[in-house]
Amino acid sequence: MAGAIRLVVGLGNPGKEYERTRHNAGFWLLERYARQAGVALRKDGKYQALVGRLPDNGAWLVLPQSFMNASGRAVQMLAGFFKIAPAEILVVHDELDFSPGTAKMKQGGGIAGHNGLRDISQRLGSHDYWRLRLGIGHPGDKGAVVDYVLQKPSAGDRAEIDEAIGRSIEILPLCLAGDLQGAMQKLHSVEKEKPVEKKPAEKKPEPKVEAKPAVKPEAKPEAKPEPEKKGLFGSLFGRKK
């Protein structure tokens, strides 16, 4: 059995303008968990983070306040001071590759372009910390990702994300007790994962070309039959009956 989680980190950006954006899914989970556990998250200037501590096991709850790209600063300082190993850290973050409503947990792995994970990995010098990934969906176009994560999800997507947060909070006691495999099994056994639906990039409407009316060919006058010749020659060469 792996060591117990001693530090839970929620990733996001500080400030009112970001609090409801998709990139703050990690904040949403940790704030909700802290409320349920009766733990106050207080600003700590030394760590540049909102920090709280669970009374039962002494595990730390941390929301870095130095923006996503510098999330690792608080993690590095707190982990270094309290001698917390990477394998004893759980980072909660938004995941583009999962649909809203999906939550998965793993240890180690790549950073998948996530700037918060990149900074944490660089500052810890390790990828071996645990990740709790909350699906937010993908915009369908790689170039639209930056704007997408900094926008609010639809009401339907937010409800799906909140439901996944609720399931994730239920497995945190197992993580804090050191039963990481049991936590993963419980979370993934009720997972209703859907393949991520990448939303097609919006296409600019093509200009409408007005159809020109078809030009009707001019009607040629019908050839009139020649009148019967009368007189001597007409009677001599007339039609035979």
C-alpha positions in Angstrom: 0.0 0.0 0.0 1.3 3.4 -1.0 2.0 6.1 1.6 -0.9 8.3 2.7 -1.6 11.6 1.0 -0.3 14.4 3.1 -0.8 17.3 0.7 -3.8 18.0 -1.5 -3.4 20.8 -4.1 -6.2 22.3 -6.1 -5.2 24.1 -9.3 -6.7 27.3 -10.6 -6.3 31.0 -11.1 -7.0 33.5 -8.3 -9.4 36.4 -8.7 -13.1 37.0 -9.3 -12.7 37.0 -13.1 -11.4 33.4 -13.1 -13.4 31.7 -10.3 -16.1 30.3 -12.6 -13.9 29.3 -15.5 -13.1 25.7 -16.5 -9.4 26.0 -15.5 -10.5 26.4 -11.9 -12.1 23.0 -11.6 -9.3 22.0 -9.1 -10.2 25.0 -6.9 -13.9 24.0 -7.1 -13.2 20.6 -5.6 -10.9 21.6 -2.9 -13.1 24.6 -1.7 -16.1 22.2 -1.6 -14.1 19.6 0.3 -12.8 22.2 2.8 -16.3 23.4 3.5 -17.6 19.9 4.1 -14.6 19.1 6.4 -15.1 22.4 8.3 -11.6 23.6 7.4 -10.9 27.3 6.8 -8.6 28.1 4.0 -6.5 31.1 5.0 -4.1 33.2 2.9 -0.5 32.5 3.8 1.9 35.0 2.4 4.9 32.8 2.9 3.6 30.1 0.6 1.6 32.5 -1.6 -1.4 30.3 -1.2 -4.7 29.6 0.7 -3.8 27.0 3.2 -5.8 24.8 5.6 -5.1 21.6 7.6 -7.3 18.7 8.3 -7.7 18.1 12.1 -7.9 14.3 12.0 -4.7 13.4 10.1 -2.9 16.7 9.7 -3.0 16.6 5.9 -2.6 20.0 4.1 -5.1 21.6 1.7 -3.5 24.2 -0.6 -4.8 26.5 -3.3 -1.8 28.3 -4.9 -2.5 32.0 -5.4 0.3 32.8 -7.8 -1.6 31.9 -11.0 -1.6 28.6 -12.9 1.9 29.0 -14.5 3.5 29.4 -11.1 1.5 26.8 -9.1 4.6 24.8 -8.2 6.0 27.5 -6.0 3.6 26.9 -3.1 3.8 23.1 -3.6 7.6 23.1 -3.5 7.9 25.3 -0.4 5.3 23.5 1.6 6.5 20.0 0.6 10.1 21.0 1.3 9.4 22.4 4.7 7.2 19.5 6.0 9.3 16.8 4.2 6.4 15.6 2.0 7.5 13.3 -0.8 6.0 13.6 -4.4 4.1 10.2 -3.9 2.4 11.8 -0.9 1.0 14.7 -2.9 -2.4 14.7 -4.7 -3.0 17.4 -7.4 -6.5 18.1 -8.5 -6.8 19.7 -12.0 -9.0 20.2 -15.1 -8.6 17.7 -17.9 -9.2 18.6 -21.5 -9.1 14.9 -22.7 -12.1 13.9 -20.6 -15.7 14.9 -21.1 -17.5 16.8 -18.3 -18.7 14.4 -15.7 -15.6 12.2 -15.9 -13.1 12.0 -13.0 -10.0 9.7 -13.0 -7.0 9.3 -10.8 -3.5 8.2 -11.5 0.1 8.5 -10.3 2.8 10.0 -12.5 2.7 10.4 -16.2 3.0 13.3 -18.6 1.7 16.8 -18.2 -0.4 16.9 -21.4 0.3 20.6 -21.9 -1.1 21.7 -18.6 1.0 24.7 -17.3 0.1 24.0 -13.7 1.4 20.4 -13.8 4.5 21.6 -15.8 5.5 24.0 -13.1 4.9 21.5 -10.3 6.9 18.8 -12.0 9.8 21.2 -12.7 9.9 22.5 -9.1 9.6 19.1 -7.5 12.0 17.5 -10.0 9.5 14.6 -10.3 6.4 13.5 -12.1 5.6 10.9 -9.4 2.8 12.9 -7.5 -0.8 11.7 -7.8 -3.3 13.5 -10.1 -7.1 13.7 -9.8 -8.3 14.7 -13.2 -11.7 16.4 -13.7 -13.0 16.3 -17.3 -14.0 19.7 -18.8 -14.2 18.6 -22.5 -12.2 19.9 -25.5 -13.1 22.8 -27.9 -12.2 20.7 -30.9 -9.5 23.0 -32.1 -6.0 23.1 -30.5 -5.8 26.8 -31.2 -8.9 27.5 -29.2 -7.8 25.8 -26.0 -6.4 28.9 -24.2 -9.7 30.8 -24.6 -11.8 27.7 -23.9 -10.3 26.9 -20.4 -10.7 30.5 -19.4 -14.4 30.6 -20.2 -17.3 29.5 -18.1 -18.8 26.0 -18.9 -22.4 25.8 -19.9 -24.9 25.1 -17.2 -25.2 21.5 -18.3 -21.4 21.0 -18.3 -21.0 22.6 -14.9 -23.7 20.3 -13.5 -21.7 17.3 -14.9 -18.4 18.6 -13.4 -20.0 19.2 -10.0 -21.4 15.6 -10.0 -17.9 14.3 -10.8 -16.5 16.5 -8.0 -19.0 14.9 -5.6 -17.8 11.4 -6.5 -14.2 12.5 -6.2 -14.7 13.9 -2.7 -16.1 10.6 -1.6 -12.7 8.8 -2.3 -10.5 11.4 -0.6 -10.7 9.7 2.9 -9.2 6.6 1.3 -6.4 8.7 -0.2 -5.7 10.3 3.1 -5.6 6.9 4.8 -3.1 5.5 2.3 -5.4 3.3 0.3 -4.7 4.8 -3.1 -5.5 1.7 -5.1 -8.9 1.3 -3.2 -9.6 5.0 -4.0 -8.9 4.5 -7.7 -11.0 1.3 -7.8 -14.0 3.0 -6.2 -13.8 6.1 -8.4 -13.3 4.2 -11.6 -15.9 1.5 -10.9 -18.7 4.1 -10.9 -17.2 6.1 -13.7 -19.6 6.7 -16.5 -16.9 7.8 -19.0 -18.1 9.0 -22.4 -15.5 9.5 -25.2 -14.6 13.1 -25.2 -16.7 15.0 -27.8 -14.5 17.6 -29.4 -16.6 20.4 -30.4 -16.1 21.4 -34.1 -14.5 24.7 -34.6 -16.9 27.4 -35.8 -16.7 28.0 -39.5 -17.3 31.4 -41.0 -20.4 31.4 -43.2 -19.5 31.4 -46.8 -20.8 34.4 -48.8 -24.0 33.6 -50.6 -23.8 34.0 -54.4 -27.1 35.1 -55.9 -28.1 32.8 -58.7 -28.6 34.7 -61.9 -31.8 33.9 -63.8 -31.2 31.5 -66.7 -31.3 33.2 -70.0 -33.9 31.6 -72.2 -32.9 31.2 -75.9 -34.8 33.4 -78.2 -37.6 31.5 -79.9 -37.1 31.2 -83.6 -40.1 32.0 -85.8 -41.8 28.9 -87.2 -41.4 28.4 -90.9 -44.7 29.0 -92.6 -45.7 26.6 -95.4 -45.5 28.0 -98.8 -48.9 28.8 -100.3 -50.1 26.6 -103.1 -49.3 27.9 -106.5 -52.2 28.7 -108.5 -52.7 29.2 -112.3 -51.4 27.0 -115.1 -48.2 25.7 -113.5 -50.0 25.2 -110.2 -52.6 23.0 -111.8 -50.0 21.1 -113.9 -47.6 20.3 -111.0 -50.1 20.2 -108.2 -50.5 17.4 -105.7 -51.7 14.1 -106.9 -54.8 12.7 -105.4 
